């Protein structure tokens, strides 16, 4: 009887090991790296740049939420690989890298949601990336700020030449949530025996001119959901593009 139990235990361990190996061999590790840019120049907080309108600006804070990361295959099916929210913050370099495991194969698009959805917004104060500590929660208007850009500019008519954009809103007619879709090389094969770096350029210049022309001189302060916030949300969705896709 002892020997039978021993055989069963050994068989179970082998089965568990093989099952775990099969799961790992069917997935590929991908590192998403967000590189914040001002056109072709790497953006640094505290450094002065010039917008396409010729307005000087010095960013002091730049952060946004990314959630529901997926990869779209040739059939149009999106494989959701990370449903949680990630806060990408220029002031915290480690936050600009997100590791995910995806099914092996070829994909034509990377997709993700920019902002925080209504379900999470109405759940009130939360923890982790959604902790109010990060300064992305509107305590006076239940919901989250999906993207934030703050700094100074001589073009601003605000006190101390400040500009501040808190882009959010989830109610009907005020939904600032945007789905970002980034084309990939459809011939690139994500393999189980190699890690992949997927570097994404985030051109902050597009915050002002991606789809709508929004000058600091005209709009230096946005702190509530509404039509203007929706225009900035449209611009934000155009910031993202593929820089490179390499194995390492």
C-alpha positions, -999 to 999 in steps of 0.1 A, spaced: 0 0 0 29 23 8 45 17 -26 12 24 -44 8 58 -26 45 66 -34 39 58 -71 8 80 -71 26 109 -55 55 107 -80 31 104 -109 12 135 -96 44 155 -94 55 145 -129 20 155 -142 21 188 -124 56 195 -138 46 186 -173 14 207 -171 33 237 -159 59 233 -186 32 231 -213 16 263 -201 50 281 -201 59 268 -235 27 282 -250 34 317 -239 59 344 -247 72 371 -223 68 407 -236 81 438 -221 62 470 -230 85 500 -226 69 535 -228 93 562 -240 80 597 -235 90 621 -262 86 657 -274 87 651 -311 121 634 -317 136 644 -283 133 623 -251 111 643 -227 125 652 -193 106 668 -165 118 703 -157 133 708 -192 118 734 -216 104 725 -250 85 743 -278 51 731 -290 41 730 -327 24 764 -321 57 779 -309 46 780 -273 74 772 -247 64 747 -220 82 731 -191 65 698 -180 66 690 -143 43 660 -141 31 636 -167 12 603 -160 -17 582 -173 -35 550 -168 -32 520 -191 -55 490 -188 -70 460 -207 -38 452 -226 -44 429 -256 -29 416 -288 -50 413 -320 -43 384 -343 -49 382 -381 -85 370 -375 -93 401 -356 -95 383 -323 -80 403 -294 -62 382 -268 -66 400 -234 -33 395 -215 -37 421 -186 -70 435 -175 -57 455 -145 -48 492 -144 -12 503 -147 -2 539 -138 26 551 -161 45 580 -144 74 599 -160 87 606 -125 90 568 -118 110 551 -145 101 516 -134 64 524 -140 72 529 -177 78 491 -182 50 466 -181 57 428 -184 30 406 -198 28 370 -211 10 364 -244 1 333 -263 29 325 -288 21 335 -324 19 365 -347 -1 396 -340 -10 426 -361 -19 451 -333 -13 459 -297 -43 474 -280 -50 489 -246 -74 513 -229 -62 548 -219 -79 558 -187 -100 542 -160 -134 526 -169 -167 534 -153 -168 501 -133 -136 510 -115 -145 546 -112 -178 540 -94 -161 516 -69 -147 546 -50 -113 546 -33 -91 516 -42 -56 503 -37 -25 497 -58 -22 518 -90 -57 532 -82 -47 544 -47 -56 581 -42 -20 585 -30 -10 588 -66 -30 620 -71 -52 606 -98 -85 604 -80 -112 631 -80 -125 630 -44 -150 658 -53 -163 640 -84 -163 602 -80 -139 589 -106 -103 589 -118 -81 612 -138 -71 591 -169 -42 613 -179 -24 643 -163 0 669 -176 12 698 -155 39 724 -158 46 761 -166 45 781 -198 49 818 -206 18 814 -228 -3 805 -198 -26 832 -183 -28 812 -151 -11 825 -119 27 817 -119 23 807 -156 10 773 -146 -8 749 -169 -27 719 -155 -46 693 -175 -66 666 -156 -84 646 -182 -111 623 -170 -149 616 -169 -169 584 -175 -205 594 -176 -226 596 -208 -215 625 -229 -183 629 -207 -166 596 -214 -129 603 -218 -119 566 -221 -100 559 -253 -89 526 -269 -54 528 -284 -45 505 -312 -8 503 -323 0 484 -356 27 457 -352 49 438 -377 25 409 -385 54 388 -396 70 390 -362 66 357 -344 64 359 -306 82 327 -293 83 309 -260 121 306 -260 128 344 -264 117 376 -246 105 405 -266 109 442 -261 81 463 -275 91 499 -272 63 525 -276 70 561 -284 46 585 -265 48 619 -282 36 644 -257 35 670 -284 3 654 -296 -14 664 -263 -18 698 -279 -23 690 -316 -29 653 -321 -65 657 -335 -76 691 -321 -55 723 -320 -54 733 -284 -30 761 -274 -19 767 -239 -27 804 -244 -63 795 -249 -66 766 -225 -42 763 -197 -65 747 -171 -88 717 -175 -100 701 -143 -135 688 -150 -152 664 -174 -167 680 -204 -163 689 -241 -128 703 -237 -116 673 -217 -130 650 -245 -109 669 -271 -78 664 -250 -87 627 -246 -88 625 -284 -54 641 -287 -39 618 -260 -50 587 -279 -28 598 -308 4 600 -287 13 563 -290 32 546 -318 56 516 -322 93 525 -320 107 490 -322 100 453 -317 131 432 -308 141 400 -291 165 400 -263 
